[in-house]
Amino acid sequence: MTIRKRRSDRSGRSKLHSPGRPPTARRGNYQQFWTSIATGCSTEDAAIDAGVSPAVGGRWFRGAGGMPPSHYSKPTKPLSGRYLSFAEREEIALLRVQGYGVCKIARKLGRASSTISRELRRNAATRSGGLDYRATTAQWHADRAARRPKPAKLAVNDALRHYVQDRLSGAVAAPDGVRVAGPKVTWKGRRSVRRQHRRWAMAWSPEQIACRLPIDFPEDETMRISHEAIYQALYVQGRGALRRELTACLRTGRALRMPRARTRGKGKSFVSHEIMISERPAEVADRAVPGHWEGDLIIGLDSSAIGTLVERKTRFTILLHLPRMAGYGDDARVKNGPALAGHGAEAVRNAITQTITALPEQLRRSLTWDQGAEMAQHAKLKVDTGLLVYFCDPQSPWQRGTNENTNGLLRQYFPKGTDLNSHSADEIEAVAMALNTRPRKTLGWMTPAEALDQYLR
């Protein structure tokens, strides 16, 4: 007795192990999404550009680890005409419903009849047991077949994978060999924030691991891998080599990669080119005349802060009392609400205005600050005080060297990890007086108060 195969078994395609239903998005949607991500767009905006919901875009971004999959990158040259397009597959589906045969469909599309026959057989929808043809399902099957994924090197080389895992997540041990566990860190599938407990491990960077392999295995060419391949094994789901949890062993602690265009667009919106430190007059750099100030905040426990202003020529120091606002710690934090910790943009502007306006006009020339959010109202500060405000380059504290040196001196009175809000305005003023009446070598052993008084007289 001959057993007849089901039509779906004769489709000519390998058995499909339930990959789920075909997605509504097509290859073009994915490509548009990652193109928008590469230009610095947020995940939500990139999803809207691609024609999908923000929630779907978020799943795409997390599933790919923040980096575009290689099979969704735009090809360097257009696809060859030998491949059927989605428009042609839609036409095939319409003609098939109308009852046209294979040869007639081929003549209408200008294709070979064997091409149409293979398309109807290989890319058919077989979940119902038949060979129903739908354009979206056929395109999905074609895209899956076109990937031809190459197995990851870490997935097929056990010795290499164990070496990478041991250098990346190996336990920290004391000199006597006893393992040191470190803090208990729960895995979260999102990018870690600063000052958060991180997993204690050997924590070799992927570049250190990749560059160390030729030294440890000079004769074994199979023990070679690039640092980018290690990053992909960590971040991209489905690579089957390293667990995503091991990203907690990286020094950044990021669970997702940060697109390079986003890092370039993270500058403060209130900082423009004309107020950068490079545009500051030359008389400020050579300390020719007083009246040019450098400012910053020193931060303490529970987001307490004290503002510091230092005059560049005389090193005269002014401390700003920044008490917490009413409701801090009692009410739930309101998103985009006032900074109740006391060092928000409005609080800092009011404190500087109240202090600087009490000085003579010739001592109100310019103020140099870092790119902190507390100076978001610098334009109004300029109107209120007449100070020209300039901003340092990112991660460049040496451009305010006088202020950084003074902050180091102030840590004798306000150590790190202490509540700076516990000090009253009178106590802060007393510390400022102590610094201003201390002889300074750079002033010829004059005090900052004497140097400023000499100028005013």
C-alpha positions in Angstrom: 0.0 0.0 0.0 1.4 3.4 -1.0 1.3 6.1 1.6 0.7 9.5 0.0 2.5 12.4 1.5 0.7 15.6 2.5 1.0 18.4 0.1 2.9 20.4 2.7 5.5 17.6 3.0 6.1 17.9 -0.8 6.8 21.6 -0.6 10.5 21.1 -1.2 11.4 23.1 1.9 13.1 21.7 5.0 10.9 21.0 8.0 10.0 24.3 9.8 10.5 24.0 13.6 7.7 26.4 14.7 9.5 29.8 14.4 6.1 31.4 15.1 3.8 33.3 12.9 5.3 35.5 10.1 5.8 39.1 11.3 3.8 41.9 9.8 7.0 44.0 9.3 9.1 43.3 6.3 12.8 43.6 5.5 12.4 47.2 4.5 10.8 48.1 7.9 13.8 46.6 9.7 16.3 48.4 7.5 14.5 51.7 8.0 14.5 51.2 11.7 18.2 50.6 12.0 19.0 53.4 9.6 17.1 55.8 11.8 19.0 54.4 14.9 22.3 55.0 13.1 21.4 58.6 12.6 20.9 59.1 16.4 17.1 58.8 16.7 15.6 57.4 19.8 14.1 53.9 19.6 10.5 55.3 19.6 11.2 57.7 16.8 13.0 55.0 14.8 10.0 52.7 15.2 7.6 55.4 13.9 9.9 56.0 10.9 9.8 52.3 10.2 6.0 52.1 10.4 5.7 50.0 13.6 4.7 50.8 17.1 7.3 52.1 19.7 6.8 48.9 21.7 7.8 46.8 18.7 10.8 49.0 18.1 11.9 48.5 21.7 11.7 44.8 21.3 13.8 44.9 18.1 16.4 47.1 19.8 16.7 44.9 22.9 16.7 41.7 20.9 19.6 42.9 18.8 21.5 44.2 21.8 21.5 47.7 20.5 23.4 46.9 17.3 22.0 46.3 13.8 22.0 42.7 12.7 24.2 42.1 9.7 21.5 40.6 7.6 19.4 43.8 7.9 22.2 46.1 6.7 21.7 47.7 3.4 23.6 45.9 0.6 26.4 47.7 -1.2 24.7 47.1 -4.5 21.1 46.5 -5.4 19.6 43.0 -5.4 20.0 41.1 -8.6 16.9 40.9 -10.8 17.0 37.1 -10.5 15.3 37.4 -7.1 11.6 38.0 -6.9 10.5 41.2 -5.2 7.7 41.6 -2.7 5.6 43.4 -5.4 6.0 40.4 -7.7 5.0 38.0 -4.9 1.8 40.1 -4.4 1.1 39.8 -8.1 1.6 36.1 -8.0 -0.8 35.8 -5.0 -3.5 37.8 -6.8 -3.2 35.8 -10.1 -3.2 32.6 -8.2 -6.5 33.5 -6.5 -7.9 34.4 -9.9 -7.2 30.8 -11.1 -4.2 31.5 -13.4 -1.8 28.6 -14.0 1.9 28.6 -13.6 2.8 29.3 -17.2 0.3 32.2 -17.6 1.6 33.8 -14.4 5.1 33.5 -15.7 4.3 35.2 -19.0 2.5 38.1 -17.2 5.5 38.7 -14.9 8.2 38.0 -17.6 9.7 35.2 -15.6 10.5 31.6 -16.3 7.7 29.1 -15.4 10.2 27.1 -13.3 10.8 30.2 -11.2 7.1 30.6 -10.5 6.8 26.8 -9.8 9.6 26.8 -7.3 8.2 30.0 -5.6 4.7 28.4 -5.2 6.2 25.2 -3.8 9.1 26.5 -1.6 7.6 29.6 0.0 4.0 28.5 0.4 2.1 28.7 3.7 2.0 25.1 5.0 0.7 25.5 8.5 -2.8 24.5 7.4 -1.5 21.3 5.7 -1.9 22.7 2.1 0.2 24.9 -0.2 -1.6 28.2 0.2 0.3 31.1 -1.2 0.4 34.4 0.5 2.8 37.2 -0.4 3.7 38.2 3.2 4.4 34.6 4.2 6.4 34.0 1.0 8.5 37.0 1.6 9.2 35.9 5.2 10.3 32.5 4.0 12.6 34.1 1.4 14.2 36.5 3.9 14.8 33.6 6.3 16.5 31.5 3.6 18.6 34.5 2.4 20.2 34.9 5.8 22.4 31.8 5.7 23.7 32.5 9.2 27.3 31.5 9.9 27.8 29.7 13.2 29.6 31.9 15.8 33.2 30.9 16.5 32.5 30.9 20.3 29.6 28.5 19.8 31.6 25.9 17.9 35.0 26.2 19.7 34.5 25.0 23.4 38.1 25.7 24.4 37.9 29.3 23.1 34.6 29.9 24.7 35.8 28.7 28.1 38.9 30.9 27.8 36.8 34.0 27.1 34.3 33.3 29.8 37.0 32.7 32.4 38.8 36.0 31.6 35.5 37.9 31.4 33.6 36.5 34.4 36.1 34.5 36.4 35.9 34.9 40.2 38.1 37.4 42.0 40.3 35.6 44.5 42.4 36.8 47.5 46.2 36.2 47.5 45.6 32.9 49.5 43.3 31.7 46.7 40.0 32.2 48.6 37.2 33.4 46.4 35.8 36.9 47.1 32.1 37.0 46.2 31.6 40.7 46.1 28.1 42.3 46.2 25.1 40.4 45.0 23.9 41.9 41.7 20.6 41.0 40.1 20.5 40.9 36.3 18.4 43.6 34.6 18.1 43.6 30.9 18.6 47.3 30.6 21.6 49.7 30.6 23.0 50.2 34.1 23.2 53.6 35.7 26.3 55.0 37.3 27.2 54.3 40.9 25.3 51.0 40.9 26.6 47.7 42.4 28.4 45.7 39.7 29.5 42.1 39.6 33.0 41.3 40.8 34.9 39.4 38.2 38.2 39.2 36.5 36.6 41.7 34.1 39.2 41.5 31.2 37.9 43.7 28.4 37.1 41.9 25.1 40.1 43.7 23.5 42.4 42.5 26.3 41.1 38.9 25.8 41.5 39.1 22.0 45.1 40.5 22.2 46.2 38.1 24.9 45.2 34.9 22.9 48.2 35.0 20.5 50.5 35.3 23.6 49.0 32.4 25.4 48.5 30.2 22.3 51.2 31.2 19.8 51.0 27.9 17.9 47.2 27.3 18.0 45.5 29.3 15.2 42.1 28.1 16.3 42.4 30.2 19.5 41.9 33.5 17.8 38.9 35.9 17.9 38.3 39.6 17.5 37.0 41.7 20.3 34.0 42.7 18.1 33.0 39.0 17.9 33.1 38.8 21.7 30.8 41.9 21.9 28.4 40.4 19.4 28.3 37.2 21.4 27.4 39.1 24.5 24.9 41.5 23.1 23.1 39.8 20.2 20.4 37.4 21.2 20.4 34.0 19.4 24.2 33.8 18.9 24.3 30.9 21.3 27.7 31.6 22.7 27.8 33.9 25.7 24.9 34.8 28.1 23.7 38.3 28.1 24.1 38.4 31.9 27.8 38.5 31.4 27.5 42.1 30.3 27.5 42.9 34.0 31.2 42.0 34.0 32.0 44.7 31.5 33.3 47.9 32.8 30.5 50.0 31.4 27.9 47.6 32.8 25.7 48.2 29.7 23.1 45.5 28.9 22.6 47.2 25.5 25.2 48.8 23.2 25.0 52.5 22.6 24.8 53.6 19.0 27.7 55.9 18.2 25.4 58.6 16.8 23.5 58.8 20.1 26.7 59.5 22.0 27.4 62.4 19.7 24.0 63.8 20.3 24.1 63.7 24.1 25.5 67.2 24.5 23.6 69.7 26.6 20.9 71.5 24.5 21.7 74.8 26.2 25.4 74.8 25.2 26.1 76.3 21.8 29.4 77.0 20.0 29.6 80.8 20.8 29.6 80.2 24.6 32.3 77.5 24.6 35.6 78.1 26.4 37.4 78.4 23.1 35.6 81.6 22.4 36.6 83.1 25.8 38.7 86.3 25.6 42.5 86.1 25.9 42.5 88.3 29.0 40.7 85.5 30.9 43.4 82.9 30.1 46.4 85.1 31.1 44.7 86.3 34.3 45.4 89.9 33.3 42.6 91.5 35.3 40.2 90.3 38.1 36.6 89.7 37.6 36.7 86.3 35.7 35.3 83.5 37.8 35.2 79.7 37.7 32.4 77.8 39.2 31.2 74.3 40.1 29.3 72.2 42.6 30.7 69.9 45.2 28.3 67.1 45.9 27.7 65.3 49.2 25.5 62.6 50.6 21.9 62.3 49.4 22.4 64.8 46.6 23.4 67.6 48.9 25.5 70.3 47.3 27.5 73.5 47.9 28.3 75.9 45.0 31.8 77.3 44.6 33.0 80.4 42.8 36.7 81.2 42.5 38.2 84.4 41.0 41.0 83.4 38.6 43.5 86.2 39.4 43.2 86.6 43.1 41.9 83.1 44.0 39.1 84.8 46.1 36.5 82.1 46.9 32.7 82.5 47.4 30.6 79.6 48.6 26.9 79.3 47.7 24.5 77.9 50.2 22.1 75.6 48.4 19.5 74.2 50.9 17.0 71.6 50.0 13.6 72.8 49.0 10.4 72.0 50.9 9.0 68.5 50.2 12.4 66.8 49.5 12.2 63.2 50.7 8.6 63.5 51.7 6.7 63.6 48.4 7.1 61.4 45.4 9.5 62.7 42.8 7.7 64.4 39.9 9.1 63.8 36.4 10.4 67.1 34.9 9.4 68.8 38.2 11.5 71.2 40.3 14.8 69.9 41.6 14.0 69.7 45.3 17.6 68.7 46.2 18.4 72.4 46.0 20.9 72.5 43.2 18.6 72.8 40.2 19.0 75.4 37.5 16.8 77.9 39.1 18.3 77.5 42.6 21.8 77.9 41.3 20.9 80.9 39.2 19.3 82.6 42.2 22.3 81.9 44.4 24.8 83.2 41.9 22.7 86.3 41.2 22.3 87.2 44.8 26.0 86.8 45.5 27.6 88.3 42.3 25.3 91.4 42.3 26.7 92.4 45.7 30.2 92.8 44.1 31.4 95.9 42.2 30.7 95.9 38.5 34.4 95.6 37.6 34.4 92.2 39.3 31.6 90.8 37.2 33.2 90.0 33.8 32.8 86.3 33.0 32.0 82.9 34.6 33.3 79.5 33.3 31.4 76.4 34.3 31.3 72.8 33.2 28.4 71.5 31.2 26.2 70.6 34.1 22.4 70.9 34.0 22.5 73.3 36.9 23.5 76.0 34.4 20.6 75.6 32.1 19.4 79.1 32.9 22.7 80.8 32.0 21.0 83.2 29.6 18.9 84.6 32.3 21.9 84.7 34.6 23.7 86.8 32.0 20.8 89.3 31.9 20.5 89.5 35.7 24.2 89.9 36.5 26.0 91.0 33.4 28.3 87.9 33.5 29.5 86.4 30.3 29.0 82.6 30.8 31.3 80.1 29.1 31.3 76.3 29.2 34.2 73.9 29.3 34.5 71.0 26.9 33.0 67.7 28.1 35.2 65.7 30.5 37.7 68.5 30.7 38.0 69.6 34.3 41.5 70.9 33.8 40.0 73.8 31.9 38.8 75.1 35.3 42.0 74.3 37.1 41.7 77.0 39.7 38.2 75.9 40.7 39.2 72.2 40.8 42.2 73.0 43.1 39.9 75.0 45.4 37.4 72.2 45.5 40.2 69.9 46.7 41.0 72.3 49.5 37.3 72.5 50.5 37.1 68.7 50.9 39.1 69.2 54.2 36.0 70.9 55.5 33.3 69.1 53.5 34.5 65.5 53.0 32.9 63.2 50.4 30.1 61.1 51.7 28.9 63.6 54.2 25.6 65.6 54.2 26.5 69.1 53.0 23.0 70.3 53.8 23.7 70.0 57.5 25.9 73.2 57.3 24.3 76.5 57.7 25.0 79.6 55.5 27.1 81.1 58.3 29.2 78.0 58.6 29.8 78.0 54.9 30.7 81.6 54.9 33.2 81.0 57.7 34.9 78.3 55.6 35.2 80.7 52.7 36.7 83.3 55.0 39.3 80.7 56.2 40.4 80.1 52.6 40.4 83.8 51.7 42.6 84.7 54.7 45.2 81.9 54.0 48.5 83.0 52.4 49.0 81.6 48.9 52.3 80.9 47.3 51.0 81.9 43.8 50.1 85.3 45.2 53.5 86.0 46.7 52.3 84.8 50.1 49.5 87.4 50.1 46.0 86.2 51.0 43.2 86.2 48.4 41.4 88.9 50.4 44.4 91.1 50.4 45.0 90.6 46.7 41.4 91.6 45.9 41.5 94.5 48.3 44.7 95.8 46.7 43.0 95.7 43.3 39.9 97.5 44.5 42.0 100.3 46.1 
